[in-house]
Structures are given as C-alpha cells and as structure tokens.
Amino acid sequence: DVKVTQSSRYLVKRTGEKVFLECVQDMDHENMFWYRQDPGLGLRLIYFSYDVKMKEKGDIPEGYSVSREKKERFSLILESASTNQTSMYLCASSFGTGGYGYTFGSGTRLTVV
Amino acid sequence: DAKTTQPPSMDCAEGRAANLPCNHSTISGNEYVYWYRQIHSQGPQYIIHGLKNNETNEMASLIITEDRKSSTLILPHATLRDTAVYYCIVRDTNNAGNMLTFGGGTRLMVKP
C-alpha cells in the first residue's frame, strides 16, 4: 500500500526551539506539500516542492522553512517555535499535475509550550 | 481557482444514500471538481473527480450539472465509517504549483 509517513504523531516542544517535522513517501512522487490544520481555519498550505531541491511558498510560509534533499523526503522546519505554531501538520505528495493523486500522511500534532 | 460552497454539516442514516452538494457557480471550462474526505485524526483521502461527465468508482458517484455550476457527491449506502468532513475542490489542473486549496467542507454524520 502506498504511503506517506510522518515521523511523529505527537510532539511537544518549547518556545524558541528549532523543530524538524519529517515526511517520507514511497511512491516516487515529484510533488510534496506541507499543510497545517487549525479549527475554523481548515487546511492551509505552508510550502510545497515539485522537485528535489526546489521549494515554493504557499499561503502561510512565515516562520517556516523546508528542505528537500531527496525525492522521497520533505522536511518542515520551524526555525524558532512559537505558541501560535501549535497545530496539526499534514504532509502530502502527488504525481504530475492532477489533483486526484494526492496522498496525505496521518499528521503530526505539534504543541508548543 | 473557483470558490466552492458546501453546507457545513449533514446527517444521514446508516444504509441510506448520502448526497453531499457543492456549489461552484464560477467554475471555468478547464477546471475539474475533486472530492476528498477527512476522517477524524487522519489526513484527507481522495474520493473522486470529474470534469463534466458523471463519474463512479468503488467509493462514490459524482454528479455534475450540465452547466457545471454545481455537483453532488453520492455515497450510495452510507456506513458509520463514512462519518467525516467532505471537501469539494475546484481546480485547474494547469495551475502553478499543483496544490489543492481546501475550504470548510461538509461534516457528514452517519447515524445508526
């Protein structure tokens, strides 16, 4: 079964810490995405990547960076975690340009204290 | 991409058909309609998509009106496991970045 795997299901970090959220896909997909989901705000796109070492800002990139050194891995980095970054983070991957091939991970629930 | 409007919530009896509407009155000719769902504590899952013809797969049917301004997702025999938030997304497959934009969706509650 094809998979997008997020390294942690739950994380608790302190304000000011550097946080790494890892995402790995085994489908040889070109495109990878990071979303965050908050009650009342839905899913919002943070960053995406359509190729190794390529990245594009989504709707809410402030406070985040990403890294894609290998095709299968897309990392989201919180440079200095803040309490307003407490959220559910979802990684997804897709093949080509169609919207039907998106596969999401199970999510990482990050709490910043 | 065109904006979509969905009712915030719906109920359905187990075993009955669930019909989830979506309004996309500003859809353009090269935009597809996609449906995803998100079961509690999981990531969204692709269900079905279409351009102008009705579509059916093992999960659901998609009915698109002739003028393409609205569509309905049909779960023919809803089960308790179909309780989820259902997202209708209209998207140009040629848009830059290939990303999906999620709205508020419809929270479907399937009841015994």
HADDOCK unambig.tbl for C-alpha pairs under 7 A between the chains (distance, minus, plus):
assign (segid A and resid 42 and name CA) (segid B and resid 102 and name CA) 6.79 0.50 0.50
assign (segid A and resid 42 and name CA) (segid B and resid 103 and name CA) 6.43 0.50 0.50
assign (segid A and resid 42 and name CA) (segid B and resid 104 and name CA) 5.84 0.50 0.50
assign (segid A and resid 43 and name CA) (segid B and resid 102 and name CA) 5.86 0.50 0.50
assign (segid A and resid 90 and name CA) (segid B and resid 43 and name CA) 6.64 0.50 0.50
assign (segid A and resid 97 and name CA) (segid B and resid 93 and name CA) 5.69 0.50 0.50
assign (segid A and resid 97 and name CA) (segid B and resid 94 and name CA) 6.64 0.50 0.50
assign (segid A and resid 97 and name CA) (segid B and resid 98 and name CA) 5.54 0.50 0.50
assign (segid A and resid 98 and name CA) (segid B and resid 93 and name CA) 5.44 0.50 0.50
assign (segid A and resid 99 and name CA) (segid B and resid 93 and name CA) 6.82 0.50 0.50
assign (segid A and resid 99 and name CA) (segid B and resid 100 and name CA) 6.77 0.50 0.50
assign (segid A and resid 100 and name CA) (segid B and resid 46 and name CA) 6.24 0.50 0.50
assign (segid A and resid 100 and name CA) (segid B and resid 49 and name CA) 6.71 0.50 0.50
assign (segid A and resid 102 and name CA) (segid B and resid 46 and name CA) 6.75 0.50 0.50
assign (segid A and resid 103 and name CA) (segid B and resid 45 and name CA) 6.74 0.50 0.50
assign (segid A and resid 104 and name CA) (segid B and resid 43 and name CA) 5.20 0.50 0.50
assign (segid A and resid 104 and name CA) (segid B and resid 44 and name CA) 6.06 0.50 0.50
assign (segid A and resid 104 and name CA) (segid B and resid 45 and name CA) 6.88 0.50 0.50
assign (segid A and resid 105 and name CA) (segid B and resid 43 and name CA) 5.59 0.50 0.50
assign (segid A and resid 106 and name CA) (segid B and resid 42 and name CA) 4.79 0.50 0.50
assign (segid A and resid 106 and name CA) (segid B and resid 43 and name CA) 4.86 0.50 0.50
assign (segid A and resid 107 and name CA) (segid B and resid 42 and name CA) 6.66 0.50 0.50
assign (segid A and resid 107 and name CA) (segid B and resid 43 and name CA) 6.21 0.50 0.50
